[in-house]
Amino acid sequence: MDVVTQMQRQLLQYTSSLFKEGFLDDQFNQLQQLQDESNPEFVVEVVTLFFEDAERLLNELSKSLEQESIDFRRVDAHVHQLKGSSSSIGAQRVQRVCIAFKNFCEQQNVEGCLKSLQEIKQEYSLVKTKLETLFKMEKQLFAAGGSVSR
Amino acid sequence: MGMAATESQQFHVLAVDDSLIDRKLIERLLRTSSYQVTTVDSGTKALEFLGLRENHDGTPNTPSVSPNNHQEVEVNMVITDYCMPGMTGYDLLKKIKESSSLRNIPVVIMSSENVPSRISRCLEEGAEEFFLKPVRLSDLNRLKPHIMKRSKLKDEDQKQQVIPEKIENLLEVQKQHQPQEEAQPQPPLEQQQQNNNNSNKRKSMEQSLSPEPTDRTRPRYSGIATVV
């Protein structure tokens, strides 16, 4: 098996595992389908926006939950945004923790919120690493002359 | 985005969403479907773009008819997020429908939350469609009939009749709901898009009945290699 075929296979397997493990859901496929020669970087662009957005929101959330008197509506608004953007790129596990987080906000449960925040940070960190790996593999494949059929 | 002169044949959609990611997504979806797109991040900006501004007392003011009014570029449809700070998508919908100059423009509402009362309220207020986020290419197929209708009939009355029909359709679909639908294996792409069409509507009502949190988080692909 030549190098390119091997790389393609590895990429396929890696992508498949991300779906299997629930890191990504079908929305990620939808993004890939929107990418073409006229928009060859679409997925990376959208995912990068997600990273920026998520990091901003996680900062805001940390700050809001450190306050003496927590503004739950503000916290909820931020979680809502994060839930939306993770859903838009197919980051399923992040989205799921956001849902739980929102429930804790509604209950004004501080401990629950703090726990959720920790979980989100972990899930976000995981999916970010996974996606960065995925993009790197794609880049290497292209550099070797291969392609990903969309 | 760009306010280039309207290409005469192209259908121009104004997309409104406060989320940058969602704006990017909807723009790509619409462009892929060959629509001309302008995106704005608020209802207020949408109204400005449409050439409608408010008076100081808050009542809408259609600009005096002059060749220099803001609506240089014709907008054929507005698609807007529901949850936005300040002016919600619903507020925007209302303002458009209350405006004599804008009310014929079809408005589509998008929302990440599946709330039946919200859906019916929007439809009753005159929204053409309600899309659950994240919006997909297959959802945009549902816009085609509205576009065809636009170009064929400008008759207000006929448009009004669509709305109660639509609510009936949604309720009909709810009755026919099959819980097993989710477990089926993935059909080929074209068929899948068809299914998406149907299952979107089904989903809207179906999830409102389930006791679980109303979110489309179920994975569709379970491990099938999908480097598409």
Interface residues (C-beta under 8 A of the other chain):
Chain A: Q8 L11 L12 Q13 T15 S16 S17 F19 K20 G22 D25 D26 Q27 N29 Q30 L31 Q32 Q33 L34 N39 F42 E45 V46 L49 F50 D53 H80 Q81 K83 G84 S85 S87 S88 I89 Q92 Q95 R96 I99 N103 V148 S149 R150
Chain B: S19 L20 I21 D22 K24 L25 R28 L29 T32 C83 S112 K133 P134 R136 L137 P213 D215 R216 T217 R218 P219 R220 Y221 S222 G223 I224 A225 T226 V227 V228
